[in-house]
């Protein structure tokens, strides 16, 4: 089978993600859910020419200051978020759950 003048797929892939911002990302501070280390994340963002990235860890902001300072130093706009869940008052009372 011939290629008929079409460039291979890998030559057509966009090598940059300029203008794209990842808004759902868990770092090493999302216990049991994330393993991304900020240094590696920011290196990858630079390689893909991303000018901003978000970190939305589960239920905490423990890495927010570290992420912010390292992103600023790498000239990448940091977006700080949190993935949280809201439960009704009934969910907070284990006794009421067990008696229903």
The first five atom37 places (N, CA, C, CB, O) and aatype in JSON, in Angstrom:
{
  "aatype": [20, 20, 20, 20, 20, 20, 20, 20, 20, 20, 20, 20, 20, 20, 20, 20, 20, 20, 20, 20, 20, 20, 20, 20, 20, 20, 20, 20, 20, 20, 20, 20, 20, 20, 20, 20, 20, 20, 20, 20, 20, 20, 20, 20, 20, 20, 20, 20, 20, 20, 20, 20, 20, 20, 20, 20, 20, 20, 20, 20, 20, 20, 20, 20, 20, 20, 20, 20, 20, 20, 20, 20, 20, 20, 20, 20, 20, 20, 20, 20, 20, 20, 20, 20, 20, 20, 20, 20, 20, 20, 20, 20, 20, 20, 20, 20, 20, 20, 20, 20],
  "atom_mask": [
    [1, 1, 1, 1, 1],
    [1, 1, 1, 1, 1],
    [1, 1, 1, 1, 1],
    [1, 1, 1, 1, 1],
    [1, 1, 1, 1, 1],
    [1, 1, 1, 1, 1],
    [1, 1, 1, 1, 1],
    [1, 1, 1, 1, 1],
    [1, 1, 1, 1, 1],
    [1, 1, 1, 1, 1],
    [1, 1, 1, 1, 1],
    [1, 1, 1, 1, 1],
    [1, 1, 1, 1, 1],
    [1, 1, 1, 1, 1],
    [1, 1, 1, 1, 1],
    [1, 1, 1, 1, 1],
    [1, 1, 1, 1, 1],
    [1, 1, 1, 1, 1],
    [1, 1, 1, 1, 1],
    [1, 1, 1, 1, 1],
    [1, 1, 1, 1, 1],
    [1, 1, 1, 1, 1],
    [1, 1, 1, 1, 1],
    [1, 1, 1, 1, 1],
    [1, 1, 1, 1, 1],
    [1, 1, 1, 1, 1],
    [1, 1, 1, 1, 1],
    [1, 1, 1, 1, 1],
    [1, 1, 1, 1, 1],
    [1, 1, 1, 1, 1],
    [1, 1, 1, 1, 1],
    [1, 1, 1, 1, 1],
    [1, 1, 1, 1, 1],
    [1, 1, 1, 1, 1],
    [1, 1, 1, 1, 1],
    [1, 1, 1, 1, 1],
    [1, 1, 1, 1, 1],
    [1, 1, 1, 1, 1],
    [1, 1, 1, 1, 1],
    [1, 1, 1, 1, 1],
    [1, 1, 1, 1, 1],
    [1, 1, 1, 1, 1],
    [1, 1, 1, 1, 1],
    [1, 1, 1, 1, 1],
    [1, 1, 1, 1, 1],
    [1, 1, 1, 1, 1],
    [1, 1, 1, 1, 1],
    [1, 1, 1, 1, 1],
    [1, 1, 1, 1, 1],
    [1, 1, 1, 1, 1],
    [1, 1, 1, 1, 1],
    [1, 1, 1, 1, 1],
    [1, 1, 1, 1, 1],
    [1, 1, 1, 1, 1],
    [1, 1, 1, 1, 1],
    [1, 1, 1, 1, 1],
    [1, 1, 1, 1, 1],
    [1, 1, 1, 1, 1],
    [1, 1, 1, 1, 1],
    [1, 1, 1, 1, 1],
    [1, 1, 1, 1, 1],
    [1, 1, 1, 1, 1],
    [1, 1, 1, 1, 1],
    [1, 1, 1, 1, 1],
    [1, 1, 1, 1, 1],
    [1, 1, 1, 1, 1],
    [1, 1, 1, 1, 1],
    [1, 1, 1, 1, 1],
    [1, 1, 1, 1, 1],
    [1, 1, 1, 1, 1],
    [1, 1, 1, 1, 1],
    [1, 1, 1, 1, 1],
    [1, 1, 1, 1, 1],
    [1, 1, 1, 1, 1],
    [1, 1, 1, 1, 1],
    [1, 1, 1, 1, 1],
    [1, 1, 1, 1, 1],
    [1, 1, 1, 1, 1],
    [1, 1, 1, 1, 1],
    [1, 1, 1, 1, 1],
    [1, 1, 1, 1, 1],
    [1, 1, 1, 1, 1],
    [1, 1, 1, 1, 1],
    [1, 1, 1, 1, 1],
    [1, 1, 1, 1, 1],
    [1, 1, 1, 1, 1],
    [1, 1, 1, 1, 1],
    [1, 1, 1, 1, 1],
    [1, 1, 1, 1, 1],
    [1, 1, 1, 1, 1],
    [1, 1, 1, 1, 1],
    [1, 1, 1, 1, 1],
    [1, 1, 1, 1, 1],
    [1, 1, 1, 1, 1],
    [1, 1, 1, 1, 1],
    [1, 1, 1, 1, 1],
    [1, 1, 1, 1, 1],
    [1, 1, 1, 1, 1],
    [1, 1, 1, 1, 1],
    [1, 1, 1, 1, 1]
  ],
  "atom_positions": [
    [[0.85, -1.19, 0.0], [0.0, 0.0, 0.0], [0.89, 1.24, 0.0], [-0.97, 0.0, 1.24], [1.87, 1.3, 0.75]],
    [[0.58, 2.21, -0.81], [1.39, 3.42, -0.91], [0.79, 4.54, -0.08], [1.52, 3.86, -2.37], [-0.39, 4.53, 0.27]],
    [[1.63, 5.5, 0.23], [1.25, 6.63, 1.07], [0.51, 7.7, 0.28], [2.48, 7.23, 1.72], [-0.2, 8.51, 0.88]],
    [[0.64, 7.73, -1.03], [-0.03, 8.68, -1.93], [0.19, 10.14, -1.54], [-1.51, 8.4, -1.95], [-0.73, 10.95, -1.64]],
    [[1.4, 10.48, -1.09], [1.73, 11.88, -0.83], [1.31, 12.41, 0.51], [1.12, 12.71, -1.86], [1.57, 13.58, 0.81]],
    [[0.68, 11.6, 1.35], [0.28, 12.07, 2.67], [1.44, 11.93, 3.64], [-0.95, 11.3, 3.18], [2.15, 10.92, 3.64]],
    [[1.62, 12.94, 4.47], [2.69, 12.89, 5.48], [2.3, 11.88, 6.55], [2.94, 14.3, 6.11], [1.11, 11.71, 6.83]],
    [[3.26, 11.22, 7.14], [2.95, 10.29, 8.23], [2.23, 11.02, 9.36], [4.23, 9.62, 8.76], [2.43, 12.22, 9.56]],
    [[1.42, 10.29, 10.1], [0.62, 10.87, 11.17], [1.47, 11.63, 12.18], [-0.16, 9.79, 11.88], [1.08, 12.71, 12.62]],
    [[2.63, 11.07, 12.55], [3.44, 11.76, 13.56], [3.92, 13.12, 13.11], [4.63, 10.91, 13.92], [4.2, 13.98, 13.95]],
    [[4.02, 13.36, 11.82], [4.41, 14.68, 11.32], [3.26, 15.67, 11.38], [4.92, 14.57, 9.9], [3.48, 16.88, 11.37]],
    [[2.04, 15.17, 11.44], [0.87, 16.05, 11.46], [0.44, 16.4, 12.88], [-0.28, 15.4, 10.74], [-0.34, 17.33, 13.07]],
    [[0.95, 15.69, 13.87], [0.57, 15.97, 15.25], [1.09, 17.33, 15.68], [1.11, 14.89, 16.18], [2.2, 17.72, 15.35]],
    [[0.25, 18.02, 16.41], [0.65, 19.33, 16.93], [1.64, 19.1, 18.06], [-0.6, 20.15, 17.43], [1.37, 18.33, 18.98]],
    [[2.77, 19.74, 18.0], [3.82, 19.57, 18.99], [3.67, 20.51, 20.17], [5.17, 19.77, 18.35], [4.45, 20.44, 21.12]],
    [[2.69, 21.39, 20.14], [2.53, 22.38, 21.19], [1.07, 22.44, 21.61], [3.02, 23.76, 20.72], [0.17, 22.17, 20.82]],
    [[0.85, 22.79, 22.87], [-0.5, 22.95, 23.38], [-0.74, 24.4, 23.8], [-0.76, 22.0, 24.56], [-1.47, 24.66, 24.75]],
    [[-0.12, 25.33, 23.11], [-0.29, 26.74, 23.4], [-1.78, 27.07, 23.37], [0.5, 27.63, 22.39], [-2.49, 26.71, 22.43]],
    [[-2.24, 27.74, 24.4], [-3.66, 28.1, 24.48], [-4.49, 27.08, 25.23], [-4.21, 28.28, 23.11], [-5.65, 27.36, 25.55]],
    [[-3.93, 25.9, 25.51], [-4.65, 24.86, 26.26], [-4.25, 24.94, 27.73], [-4.36, 23.43, 25.69], [-3.08, 25.08, 28.05]],
    [[-5.24, 24.85, 28.61], [-4.96, 24.82, 30.04], [-5.65, 23.61, 30.64], [-5.43, 26.12, 30.73], [-6.87, 23.47, 30.55]],
    [[-4.87, 22.76, 31.26], [-5.42, 21.59, 31.93], [-6.0, 22.04, 33.27], [-4.34, 20.48, 32.13], [-5.28, 22.6, 34.1]],
    [[-7.3, 21.8, 33.48], [-7.97, 22.32, 34.68], [-8.31, 21.26, 35.71], [-9.22, 23.03, 34.28], [-8.88, 21.58, 36.76]],
    [[-7.99, 19.99, 35.45], [-8.28, 18.92, 36.42], [-7.04, 18.05, 36.55], [-9.53, 18.07, 35.97], [-6.81, 17.16, 35.73]],
    [[-6.26, 18.32, 37.57], [-4.98, 17.64, 37.72], [-4.69, 17.45, 39.19], [-3.85, 18.44, 37.03], [-4.75, 18.39, 39.98]],
    [[-4.36, 16.21, 39.57], [-4.04, 15.89, 40.96], [-2.54, 15.7, 41.11], [-4.8, 14.62, 41.42], [-1.91, 14.98, 40.33]],
    [[-1.97, 16.34, 42.12], [-0.53, 16.25, 42.38], [-0.26, 15.2, 43.45], [0.04, 17.62, 42.8], [-1.15, 14.46, 43.88]],
    [[0.99, 15.16, 43.87], [1.38, 14.24, 44.93], [0.68, 14.56, 46.25], [2.9, 14.26, 45.13], [0.74, 13.77, 47.19]],
    [[0.03, 15.7, 46.32], [-0.7, 16.08, 47.53], [-2.13, 15.55, 47.56], [-0.71, 17.58, 47.67], [-2.83, 15.72, 48.55]],
    [[-2.58, 14.91, 46.47], [-3.87, 14.22, 46.47], [-3.6, 12.79, 46.91], [-4.57, 14.28, 45.05], [-3.28, 11.93, 46.1]],
    [[-3.73, 12.56, 48.18], [-3.38, 11.26, 48.73], [-4.18, 10.14, 48.07], [-3.6, 11.25, 50.25], [-5.4, 10.25, 47.92]],
    [[-3.51, 9.09, 47.69], [-4.06, 7.91, 47.04], [-4.64, 8.18, 45.65], [-5.14, 7.32, 47.91], [-5.26, 7.3, 45.06]],
    [[-4.43, 9.38, 45.11], [-5.04, 9.68, 43.82], [-4.08, 10.32, 42.82], [-6.2, 10.59, 44.02], [-4.3, 10.21, 41.62]],
    [[-3.03, 10.96, 43.29], [-2.14, 11.65, 42.36], [-0.69, 11.31, 42.64], [-2.34, 13.14, 42.43], [-0.32, 10.96, 43.76]],
    [[0.12, 11.42, 41.6], [1.55, 11.16, 41.8], [2.41, 12.16, 41.04], [1.89, 9.74, 41.35], [3.63, 11.99, 40.95]],
    [[1.8, 13.19, 40.51], [2.54, 14.17, 39.72], [3.37, 15.06, 40.65], [1.57, 15.04, 38.88], [2.85, 15.62, 41.61]],
    [[4.64, 15.17, 40.34], [5.56, 16.04, 41.07], [5.64, 17.35, 40.3], [6.98, 15.38, 41.25], [5.74, 17.34, 39.08]],
    [[5.59, 18.47, 41.0], [5.51, 19.77, 40.34], [6.64, 20.02, 39.35], [5.5, 20.85, 41.37], [6.39, 20.56, 38.27]],
    [[7.85, 19.65, 39.69], [8.99, 19.9, 38.79], [8.76, 19.2, 37.44], [10.31, 19.4, 39.43], [8.98, 19.79, 36.39]],
    [[8.31, 17.95, 37.48], [8.07, 17.19, 36.25], [6.88, 17.76, 35.48], [7.82, 15.7, 36.57], [6.91, 17.84, 34.25]],
    [[5.85, 18.16, 36.2], [4.68, 18.77, 35.57], [5.08, 20.03, 34.81], [3.61, 19.11, 36.63], [4.69, 20.22, 33.65]],
    [[5.86, 20.89, 35.46], [6.22, 22.16, 34.84], [7.19, 21.96, 33.67], [6.83, 23.09, 35.87], [7.13, 22.71, 32.7]],
    [[8.07, 20.98, 33.76], [8.93, 20.66, 32.62], [8.1, 20.22, 31.42], [9.95, 19.55, 32.99], [8.35, 20.63, 30.29]],
    [[7.1, 19.39, 31.69], [6.23, 18.91, 30.6], [5.42, 20.05, 30.0], [5.28, 17.8, 31.12], [5.24, 20.13, 28.79]],
    [[4.93, 20.94, 30.85], [4.18, 22.11, 30.35], [5.06, 22.97, 29.46], [3.64, 22.95, 31.53], [4.61, 23.44, 28.41]],
    [[6.3, 23.17, 29.88], [7.24, 23.95, 29.06], [7.46, 23.28, 27.71], [8.59, 24.13, 29.79], [7.45, 23.94, 26.67]],
    [[7.67, 21.96, 27.73], [7.93, 21.22, 26.5], [6.75, 21.33, 25.53], [8.21, 19.75, 26.82], [6.94, 21.41, 24.32]],
    [[5.53, 21.33, 26.08], [4.33, 21.42, 25.25], [3.9, 22.87, 24.99], [3.19, 20.67, 25.92], [2.86, 23.11, 24.38]],
    [[4.71, 23.82, 25.45], [4.45, 25.24, 25.27], [3.13, 25.69, 25.9], [4.45, 25.58, 23.8], [2.45, 26.57, 25.37]],
    [[2.78, 25.07, 27.02], [1.58, 25.48, 27.75], [1.97, 26.67, 28.63], [1.0, 24.3, 28.62], [3.0, 26.64, 29.3]],
    [[1.15, 27.71, 28.62], [1.49, 28.9, 29.41], [0.76, 28.95, 30.75], [1.17, 30.14, 28.61], [0.97, 29.89, 31.53]],
    [[-0.09, 27.96, 31.02], [-0.79, 27.9, 32.31], [-1.18, 26.45, 32.6], [-2.04, 28.83, 32.31], [-1.3, 25.63, 31.69]],
    [[-1.37, 26.17, 33.88], [-1.81, 24.84, 34.3], [-2.46, 24.97, 35.67], [-0.6, 23.83, 34.34], [-2.1, 25.83, 36.46]],
    [[-3.43, 24.1, 35.94], [-4.12, 24.1, 37.23], [-3.76, 22.85, 38.02], [-5.65, 24.18, 37.03], [-3.44, 21.81, 37.45]],
    [[-3.81, 22.98, 39.32], [-3.73, 21.84, 40.21], [-4.99, 21.86, 41.06], [-2.42, 21.88, 41.1], [-5.29, 22.86, 41.71]],
    [[-5.72, 20.75, 41.05], [-6.98, 20.64, 41.79], [-6.92, 19.38, 42.65], [-8.21, 20.6, 40.82], [-7.54, 18.37, 42.33]],
    [[-6.18, 19.45, 43.72], [-6.02, 18.28, 44.59], [-7.32, 17.97, 45.32], [-4.9, 18.51, 45.6], [-8.2, 18.81, 45.46]],
    [[-7.41, 16.72, 45.79], [-8.59, 16.25, 46.52], [-8.58, 16.74, 47.96], [-8.67, 14.74, 46.49], [-7.73, 16.35, 48.75]],
    [[-9.53, 17.57, 48.28], [-9.8, 17.94, 49.65], [-8.72, 18.68, 50.42], [-10.1, 16.76, 50.37], [-8.8, 18.78, 51.64]],
    [[-7.72, 19.22, 49.73], [-6.7, 19.97, 50.45], [-5.98, 20.93, 49.53], [-5.7, 19.03, 51.1], [-6.04, 20.82, 48.3]],
    [[-5.31, 21.88, 50.15], [-4.5, 22.86, 49.42], [-3.06, 22.83, 49.94], [-5.09, 24.28, 49.56], [-2.36, 23.84, 49.91]],
    [[-2.62, 21.66, 50.41], [-1.3, 21.55, 51.02], [-0.17, 21.95, 50.07], [-1.08, 20.13, 51.49], [0.84, 22.49, 50.51]],
    [[-0.33, 21.7, 48.78], [0.73, 22.0, 47.83], [0.59, 23.33, 47.12], [0.8, 20.93, 46.82], [1.37, 23.63, 46.22]],
    [[-0.39, 24.13, 47.5], [-0.69, 25.36, 46.77], [0.49, 26.33, 46.72], [-1.87, 26.05, 47.4], [0.79, 26.87, 45.66]],
    [[1.14, 26.57, 47.83], [2.24, 27.54, 47.85], [3.42, 27.02, 47.05], [2.68, 27.84, 49.31], [4.03, 27.76, 46.28]],
    [[3.75, 25.74, 47.23], [4.86, 25.15, 46.46], [4.57, 25.2, 44.96], [5.1, 23.69, 46.9], [5.43, 25.58, 44.16]],
    [[3.35, 24.82, 44.58], [2.96, 24.86, 43.17], [3.04, 26.28, 42.61], [1.53, 24.3, 42.99], [3.6, 26.5, 41.54]],
    [[2.49, 27.24, 43.35], [2.47, 28.63, 42.9], [3.89, 29.16, 42.69], [1.73, 29.5, 43.92], [4.19, 29.72, 41.64]],
    [[4.76, 28.98, 43.67], [6.1, 29.54, 43.56], [6.91, 28.87, 42.45], [6.83, 29.39, 44.89], [7.66, 29.55, 41.74]],
    [[6.77, 27.57, 42.28], [7.51, 26.87, 41.22], [6.97, 27.22, 39.84], [7.46, 25.35, 41.44], [7.73, 27.34, 38.89]],
    [[5.66, 27.37, 39.72], [5.07, 27.74, 38.43], [5.48, 29.16, 38.03], [3.53, 27.64, 38.5], [5.83, 29.4, 36.87]],
    [[5.43, 30.08, 38.95], [5.85, 31.46, 38.67], [7.31, 31.47, 38.23], [5.65, 32.37, 39.92], [7.67, 32.16, 37.27]],
    [[8.17, 30.72, 38.93], [9.59, 30.66, 38.58], [9.8, 30.08, 37.19], [10.36, 29.83, 39.61], [10.77, 30.42, 36.5]],
    [[8.89, 29.19, 36.76], [8.98, 28.58, 35.44], [8.26, 29.41, 34.37], [8.4, 27.16, 35.47], [8.19, 29.0, 33.21]],
    [[7.73, 30.56, 34.75], [6.99, 31.45, 33.84], [5.74, 30.77, 33.28], [7.89, 31.9, 32.68], [5.4, 30.92, 32.1]],
    [[5.06, 30.02, 34.14], [3.79, 29.37, 33.8], [2.76, 29.88, 34.79], [3.91, 27.79, 33.84], [3.0, 29.91, 36.0]],
    [[1.59, 30.27, 34.28], [0.54, 30.82, 35.13], [-0.08, 29.69, 35.95], [-0.55, 31.53, 34.28], [-0.63, 28.75, 35.39]],
    [[0.01, 29.77, 37.29], [-0.58, 28.73, 38.13], [-2.06, 29.02, 38.4], [0.18, 28.63, 39.45], [-2.45, 30.16, 38.66]],
    [[-2.86, 28.0, 38.33], [-4.28, 28.1, 38.69], [-4.5, 27.12, 39.83], [-5.24, 27.8, 37.45], [-4.3, 25.92, 39.67]],
    [[-4.91, 27.64, 40.96], [-5.06, 26.81, 42.16], [-6.53, 26.51, 42.39], [-4.44, 27.51, 43.4], [-7.37, 27.41, 42.41]],
    [[-6.82, 25.23, 42.54], [-8.19, 24.79, 42.79], [-8.21, 23.66, 43.79], [-8.86, 24.36, 41.49], [-7.17, 23.24, 44.31]],
    [[-9.38, 23.18, 44.06], [-9.55, 22.06, 44.98], [-10.75, 21.25, 44.51], [-9.75, 22.54, 46.48], [-11.76, 21.81, 44.07]],
    [[-10.64, 19.95, 44.6], [-11.78, 19.09, 44.31], [-12.37, 18.69, 45.64], [-11.36, 17.82, 43.45], [-11.74, 17.98, 46.43]],
    [[-13.58, 19.14, 45.89], [-14.22, 18.9, 47.17], [-15.63, 18.36, 46.96], [-14.26, 20.19, 48.01], [-16.24, 18.56, 45.91]],
    [[-16.12, 17.7, 47.95], [-17.47, 17.15, 47.92], [-18.24, 17.73, 49.09], [-17.45, 15.59, 47.97], [-17.7, 17.89, 50.19]],
    [[-19.5, 18.03, 48.86], [-20.35, 18.58, 49.9], [-21.38, 17.52, 50.27], [-21.04, 19.91, 49.43], [-22.06, 16.98, 49.4]],
    [[-21.47, 17.24, 51.56], [-22.42, 16.24, 52.04], [-23.5, 16.94, 52.85], [-21.71, 15.16, 52.89], [-23.26, 17.97, 53.48]],
    [[-24.68, 16.36, 52.84], [-25.77, 16.93, 53.63], [-25.5, 16.68, 55.11], [-27.14, 16.33, 53.22], [-24.64, 15.87, 55.46]],
    [[-26.22, 17.36, 55.96], [-26.04, 17.21, 57.4], [-26.29, 15.76, 57.83], [-26.98, 18.16, 58.17], [-25.67, 15.28, 58.78]],
    [[-27.19, 15.08, 57.16], [-27.49, 13.7, 57.49], [-26.25, 12.83, 57.32], [-28.63, 13.17, 56.61], [-26.03, 11.91, 58.11]],
    [[-25.44, 13.11, 56.32], [-24.23, 12.33, 56.09], [-23.21, 12.54, 57.18], [-23.63, 12.68, 54.75], [-22.33, 11.7, 57.37]],
    [[-23.3, 13.63, 57.91], [-22.33, 13.94, 58.96], [-22.65, 13.19, 60.25], [-22.3, 15.44, 59.22], [-21.81, 13.09, 61.15]],
    [[-23.86, 12.67, 60.35], [-24.31, 12.01, 61.56], [-24.4, 10.51, 61.3], [-25.68, 12.59, 62.04], [-25.39, 10.04, 60.73]],
    [[-23.39, 9.74, 61.7], [-23.35, 8.31, 61.43], [-24.53, 7.58, 62.07], [-22.04, 7.71, 61.94], [-25.02, 6.59, 61.52]],
    [[-25.0, 8.04, 63.21], [-26.11, 7.38, 63.89], [-27.36, 7.43, 63.05], [-26.36, 8.02, 65.23], [-28.08, 6.43, 62.96]],
    [[-27.66, 8.59, 62.42], [-28.88, 8.7, 61.61], [-28.8, 7.83, 60.37], [-29.12, 10.15, 61.21], [-29.83, 7.36, 59.88]],
    [[-27.61, 7.59, 59.85], [-27.44, 6.73, 58.67], [-27.72, 5.29, 59.04], [-26.02, 6.87, 58.07], [-28.35, 4.56, 58.28]],
    [[-27.25, 4.86, 60.21], [-27.39, 3.47, 60.63], [-28.81, 3.13, 61.03], [-26.47, 3.19, 61.76], [-29.2, 1.96, 60.95]],
    [[-29.6, 4.1, 61.47], [-30.97, 3.82, 61.92], [-32.0, 3.89, 60.81], [-31.36, 4.79, 63.0], [-33.15, 3.54, 61.04]],
    [[-31.62, 4.33, 59.62], [-32.58, 4.45, 58.52], [-32.67, 3.18, 57.72], [-32.22, 5.6, 57.61], [-33.43, 3.11, 56.76]]
  ]
}
